[in-house]
């Protein structure tokens, strides 16, 4: 019974880590994209920085996934599902806000 309780705690832990990671990662991405200016010289530099940061984020997610697999494989699966769903929800919300803002400016 105690072993099952520890498994549940690990699964909940990795779900919370996945949700937090998704929110944090998306906010960093949104901020980076909004800072890109339409100047050709700095845009190349900004895009290189964006790609580098996203690659580092990818490596960190891989590390989290590895750690989750080492502790509780079901927790790793739950973490991936939560990251995916939370990111989709954030993209949908961000897109709706962006469309509302654009719609107001056109009128």
C-alpha positions as CSV (number, residue, x, y, z in Angstrom):
1,X,0.0,0.0,0.0
2,X,2.8,2.4,0.9
3,X,4.5,1.7,-2.4
4,X,1.3,2.7,-4.3
5,X,1.1,5.9,-2.4
6,X,4.6,6.8,-3.3
7,X,3.8,6.1,-7.0
8,X,0.8,8.4,-6.9
9,X,2.9,11.1,-5.3
10,X,5.5,10.8,-8.0
11,X,2.8,10.9,-10.7
12,X,1.3,14.1,-9.2
13,X,4.7,15.6,-8.8
14,X,5.5,15.0,-12.5
15,X,2.1,16.3,-13.6
16,X,2.7,19.5,-11.6
17,X,6.2,19.8,-13.1
18,X,4.8,19.4,-16.6
19,X,2.1,22.0,-16.1
20,X,4.6,24.5,-14.6
21,X,7.1,23.8,-17.3
22,X,4.5,24.3,-20.0
23,X,3.4,27.7,-18.6
24,X,6.9,28.9,-18.0
25,X,8.2,27.8,-21.4
26,X,5.3,29.3,-23.3
27,X,5.6,32.6,-21.5
28,X,9.3,32.8,-22.4
29,X,8.5,31.9,-26.0
30,X,5.8,34.5,-26.2
31,X,8.0,37.2,-24.7
32,X,10.9,36.3,-27.1
33,X,8.6,36.4,-30.1
34,X,7.1,39.8,-29.1
35,X,10.6,41.3,-28.7
36,X,11.5,40.5,-32.4
37,X,11.7,43.8,-34.3
38,X,11.2,44.1,-38.1
39,X,14.8,45.3,-38.6
40,X,16.7,43.0,-40.9
41,X,20.1,43.1,-39.1
42,X,18.8,42.6,-35.6
43,X,16.1,40.1,-36.7
44,X,18.7,37.6,-37.8
45,X,20.4,37.9,-34.4
46,X,17.1,37.7,-32.5
47,X,16.1,34.6,-34.5
48,X,19.4,32.9,-33.7
49,X,18.9,33.7,-30.0
50,X,15.3,32.4,-30.2
51,X,16.4,29.1,-31.8
52,X,19.2,28.7,-29.3
53,X,16.9,29.3,-26.3
54,X,14.3,26.8,-27.8
55,X,17.0,24.2,-28.3
56,X,18.1,24.6,-24.7
57,X,14.5,24.3,-23.6
58,X,14.1,21.1,-25.6
59,X,17.2,19.7,-23.9
60,X,15.8,20.6,-20.5
61,X,12.5,18.8,-21.3
62,X,14.5,15.8,-22.4
63,X,16.3,15.9,-19.0
64,X,13.0,16.2,-17.2
65,X,11.6,13.3,-19.2
66,X,14.6,11.2,-18.4
67,X,14.3,11.9,-14.7
68,X,10.6,11.2,-14.8
69,X,11.2,7.8,-16.5
70,X,13.8,7.0,-13.8
71,X,11.4,7.7,-11.0
72,X,7.9,6.7,-12.3
73,X,7.3,5.8,-16.0
74,X,3.6,6.5,-15.7
75,X,4.5,9.9,-14.3
76,X,6.6,10.6,-17.4
77,X,3.6,9.7,-19.7
78,X,1.4,12.0,-17.6
79,X,3.9,14.8,-17.7
80,X,4.1,14.6,-21.5
81,X,0.3,14.6,-21.8
82,X,0.0,17.6,-19.5
83,X,2.7,19.6,-21.3
84,X,1.0,18.9,-24.6
85,X,-2.5,19.9,-23.4
86,X,-1.4,22.9,-21.4
87,X,0.6,24.2,-24.4
88,X,-2.4,23.8,-26.7
89,X,-4.6,25.6,-24.3
90,X,-2.2,28.4,-24.0
91,X,-1.8,28.8,-27.8
92,X,-5.6,28.8,-28.2
93,X,-6.0,31.5,-25.5
94,X,-3.1,33.6,-26.9
95,X,-4.5,33.3,-30.4
96,X,-8.0,34.4,-29.3
97,X,-6.5,37.4,-27.4
98,X,-4.4,38.3,-30.4
99,X,-7.4,38.1,-32.8
100,X,-9.5,40.2,-30.4
101,X,-6.8,42.9,-30.2
102,X,-6.4,42.9,-34.0
103,X,-10.2,43.0,-34.5
104,X,-10.4,46.1,-32.3
105,X,-7.7,47.9,-34.1
106,X,-9.4,47.4,-37.5
107,X,-12.6,49.0,-36.4
